[in-house]
Amino acid sequence: MPIEIPAAEGTAEALVARPSTVTGPVPGVIFYMDAFGLRPRIQEMAQRIANWGYVVLAPNVFYREGSVAELAPVGDMSTQEGREAAGKAAFPRVARLTPDKAMPDIEAWLSALAGLDGVALGPVGTTGYCMGARLAVRTANSHPDVMAACGGFHGGGLATDQPDSPHIGLSKARSRFVFGHADHDRSMAPDAVARLGAALKDAGLEASNEIYAGAPHGYTMADTSAFHPEATERHFQELQALLDRTLKG
């Protein structure tokens, strides 16, 4: 179900997925999309998570750049050429979504999730993909009072040498974390995975920080050439275990 959210610098569209069978208030989850934006694959993934017993909100974090329809990928991303062409259009938007823009929006996403019908009072979870993993970590870092679970899958730039790197804020987080990194990922090389792991350990956080062997960057996205079914299913299993343990007790 599409909705509109008053965000920091305008109105943002978002997708909402609800459980197909569970009734009554259930925990909420924020789903941060990849660089290619809100589209049927994101709806499918959000609905699968919702069917575990959650209300899932997936905002268009690129609302400053245009509507969901205007930013939708053009062409067939299931080919390498098509995916690369879509990337050339999408990646500049990623660079422009700087932390100073993303952080005020996080307040809007959390407020919108809390205001949805059927969302239970209590801890919240988040999951993010590619650049969305950075947003998920920033959400967990900035709202330790409500964020109990954070997943990040084929994320990039999670632990860099820049002063605004997401991993630096982990000392403020209280979530449990699950990371499933792509193999041979230039945006999250082994030294960055190790740096992230060290930050999680130093913060005393319960976390899984694994490289999925053979899985390319973008492995969960079934509408692209990067899709890796086995890694995708592993990610769903680990994410469900995380959410169920932290949000359902």
C-alpha positions as CSV (number, residue, x, y, z in Angstrom):
1,M,0.0,0.0,0.0
2,P,1.5,3.4,-1.0
3,I,1.4,6.3,1.4
4,E,2.9,9.8,1.6
5,I,5.1,11.0,4.5
6,P,5.9,14.6,5.4
7,A,9.7,14.5,5.4
8,A,12.4,17.0,6.1
9,E,12.3,18.7,2.7
10,G,9.1,17.7,1.1
11,T,6.6,14.8,0.8
12,A,8.0,11.3,0.4
13,E,6.2,8.3,-1.0
14,A,6.5,5.0,0.9
15,L,5.3,1.5,0.6
16,V,3.6,-0.2,3.6
17,A,3.4,-4.0,3.9
18,R,1.2,-5.7,6.5
19,P,0.9,-9.4,7.6
20,S,-1.4,-11.4,5.4
21,T,-2.7,-13.5,8.3
22,V,-1.6,-12.1,11.7
23,T,-4.2,-9.8,13.4
24,G,-3.7,-7.3,16.2
25,P,-0.8,-4.9,16.8
26,V,2.6,-6.1,15.6
27,P,6.1,-4.7,15.7
28,G,7.3,-2.2,13.1
29,V,10.2,-2.5,10.7
30,I,11.8,0.2,8.5
31,F,13.1,-1.2,5.2
32,Y,15.7,0.9,3.4
33,M,15.8,0.2,-0.3
34,D,18.9,-0.1,-2.6
35,A,20.0,2.5,-5.0
36,F,17.5,1.5,-7.7
37,G,14.6,2.7,-5.6
38,L,11.1,1.5,-4.7
39,R,9.8,-1.0,-7.3
40,P,8.0,-4.4,-7.3
41,R,11.1,-6.3,-6.0
42,I,11.2,-4.0,-2.9
43,Q,7.4,-4.6,-2.4
44,E,7.9,-8.4,-2.6
45,M,10.7,-8.3,-0.1
46,A,8.8,-6.1,2.3
47,Q,5.7,-8.3,2.1
48,R,7.7,-11.4,2.8
49,I,9.1,-9.7,6.0
50,A,5.6,-8.5,6.9
51,N,4.2,-12.0,6.6
52,W,6.5,-13.0,9.5
53,G,4.3,-10.8,11.7
54,Y,5.4,-7.2,11.1
55,V,4.3,-3.9,9.6
56,V,7.0,-2.8,7.2
57,L,7.6,0.7,6.0
58,A,9.8,1.3,2.9
59,P,10.3,5.0,2.2
60,N,11.5,6.6,-1.0
61,V,14.7,8.1,0.5
62,F,15.4,9.8,-2.8
63,Y,12.2,11.9,-2.7
64,R,14.2,15.1,-3.2
65,E,15.2,13.8,-6.6
66,G,11.7,12.9,-7.8
67,S,8.8,10.6,-7.4
68,V,8.9,6.8,-7.3
69,A,7.6,6.7,-10.9
70,E,10.1,9.3,-12.1
71,L,13.1,7.5,-10.5
72,A,12.1,4.0,-11.6
73,P,14.8,2.0,-13.4
74,V,14.5,2.1,-17.2
75,G,15.4,-1.1,-19.0
76,D,16.0,-4.7,-18.1
77,M,18.4,-4.9,-15.0
78,S,18.5,-8.7,-15.3
79,T,21.4,-8.2,-17.8
80,Q,24.7,-6.9,-16.7
81,E,24.5,-4.1,-19.3
82,G,21.0,-3.1,-18.1
83,R,22.1,-3.1,-14.5
84,E,25.1,-1.0,-15.2
85,A,23.0,1.5,-17.2
86,A,20.6,1.8,-14.3
87,G,23.5,2.3,-11.9
88,K,24.8,5.3,-13.9
89,A,21.4,7.0,-13.3
90,A,21.1,5.9,-9.7
91,F,24.5,6.3,-8.1
92,P,24.7,10.1,-8.3
93,R,21.6,10.2,-6.2
94,V,23.3,8.0,-3.6
95,A,26.2,10.5,-3.4
96,R,23.8,13.4,-3.0
97,L,22.0,11.7,0.0
98,T,24.6,12.9,2.5
99,P,24.3,12.2,6.2
100,D,23.1,15.8,6.9
101,K,20.1,15.1,4.6
102,A,19.5,11.5,5.7
103,M,19.5,12.1,9.5
104,P,16.4,14.5,9.6
105,D,14.5,12.1,7.3
106,I,15.1,9.2,9.8
107,E,12.9,11.1,12.3
108,A,10.2,11.3,9.7
109,W,10.4,7.6,8.9
110,L,10.2,6.6,12.5
111,S,7.3,9.0,13.2
112,A,5.4,7.7,10.2
113,L,5.9,4.0,11.2
114,A,4.8,4.7,14.8
115,G,1.6,6.3,13.4
116,L,0.6,3.5,11.2
117,D,-2.5,1.4,12.2
118,G,-1.6,-1.9,13.7
119,V,2.0,-1.0,14.8
120,A,2.6,-2.1,18.4
121,L,4.2,0.1,20.9
122,G,7.7,-1.1,21.7
123,P,11.0,-1.7,20.0
124,V,11.5,-1.3,16.3
125,G,13.7,-3.0,13.7
126,T,15.3,-2.0,10.5
127,T,16.9,-3.6,7.5
128,G,18.8,-2.0,4.6
129,Y,20.3,-3.1,1.3
130,C,23.3,-1.7,-0.5
131,M,23.4,2.0,0.4
132,G,20.3,1.4,2.5
133,A,22.4,-0.6,4.9
134,R,24.2,2.7,5.8
135,L,20.8,4.3,6.6
136,A,19.8,1.3,8.7
137,V,23.0,1.6,10.8
138,R,22.6,5.3,11.1
139,T,19.0,4.7,12.3
140,A,20.1,2.2,14.9
141,N,22.9,4.5,16.1
142,S,20.8,7.6,16.4
143,H,17.8,6.1,18.2
144,P,19.1,3.6,20.7
145,D,16.0,4.1,22.8
146,V,13.7,2.4,20.2
147,M,15.9,0.5,17.8
148,A,16.4,-3.1,18.9
149,A,17.4,-4.8,15.6
150,C,19.4,-3.8,12.6
151,G,20.2,-5.9,9.5
152,G,22.5,-4.8,6.7
153,F,22.9,-6.8,3.5
154,H,25.4,-6.3,0.6
155,G,26.0,-2.9,2.2
156,G,28.7,-0.5,1.0
157,G,30.7,2.1,2.9
158,L,29.7,0.9,6.4
159,A,33.2,1.3,7.8
160,T,35.4,3.8,6.0
161,D,38.2,6.2,7.1
162,Q,35.8,9.2,6.9
163,P,34.7,11.0,10.0
164,D,31.0,10.4,9.2
165,S,31.4,6.6,8.6
166,P,28.4,4.7,10.0
167,H,30.5,2.4,12.1
168,I,31.8,5.3,14.2
169,G,28.4,5.8,15.8
170,L,28.0,2.2,16.9
171,S,29.2,3.1,20.4
172,K,25.8,4.7,20.8
173,A,23.7,1.8,19.5
174,R,21.8,-0.8,21.5
175,S,20.5,-2.9,18.7
176,R,21.4,-6.5,17.8
177,F,23.1,-6.5,14.3
178,V,23.2,-8.9,11.5
179,F,25.4,-8.1,8.5
180,G,25.6,-10.3,5.4
181,H,28.3,-8.9,3.2
182,A,28.8,-9.6,-0.5
183,D,31.9,-11.5,-1.5
184,H,34.8,-9.6,-3.2
185,D,32.8,-6.3,-2.8
186,R,34.8,-3.3,-3.7
187,S,32.5,-1.1,-1.6
188,M,33.0,-3.3,1.5
189,A,36.4,-5.0,1.2
190,P,37.7,-7.4,3.8
191,D,39.5,-4.7,5.7
192,A,36.3,-2.7,6.0
193,V,34.4,-5.8,7.2
194,A,37.1,-6.3,9.9
195,R,36.9,-2.6,10.9
196,L,33.1,-3.0,11.3
197,G,33.6,-6.1,13.3
198,A,36.0,-4.4,15.6
199,A,33.7,-1.5,16.1
200,L,30.8,-3.8,17.0
201,K,33.0,-5.7,19.5
202,D,34.4,-2.5,21.0
203,A,30.8,-1.3,21.5
204,G,29.9,-4.6,23.2
205,L,27.1,-5.2,20.7
206,E,25.7,-8.6,19.9
207,A,26.3,-9.0,16.2
208,S,26.9,-11.3,13.2
209,N,29.3,-9.9,10.6
210,E,29.7,-12.4,7.8
211,I,30.8,-12.5,4.2
212,Y,28.5,-14.6,2.1
213,A,30.9,-16.7,0.0
214,G,30.2,-16.3,-3.8
215,A,27.5,-13.7,-3.4
216,P,27.9,-10.6,-5.4
217,H,27.0,-7.0,-4.4
218,G,23.2,-6.7,-4.8
219,Y,22.6,-10.5,-4.3
220,T,19.1,-10.1,-2.9
221,M,17.7,-8.2,-5.8
222,A,15.9,-10.7,-8.0
223,D,15.2,-8.2,-10.7
224,T,18.9,-7.6,-11.4
225,S,21.9,-9.6,-12.8
226,A,23.4,-9.8,-9.3
227,F,20.7,-12.0,-7.9
228,H,22.0,-15.0,-5.9
229,P,19.2,-17.2,-4.7
230,E,21.1,-19.1,-2.0
231,A,22.5,-16.0,-0.4
232,T,19.1,-14.3,-0.6
233,E,17.5,-17.2,1.3
234,R,20.3,-17.1,3.9
235,H,19.7,-13.4,4.4
236,F,16.0,-14.0,4.9
237,Q,16.6,-16.7,7.5
238,E,19.1,-14.6,9.4
239,L,17.0,-11.5,9.3
240,Q,13.8,-13.3,10.5
241,A,15.8,-14.8,13.4
242,L,17.1,-11.4,14.3
243,L,13.7,-9.7,14.2
244,D,11.8,-12.5,16.0
245,R,14.3,-12.6,18.8
246,T,14.5,-8.9,19.4
247,L,11.0,-7.7,18.6
248,K,8.9,-10.6,19.7
249,G,11.0,-11.8,22.6
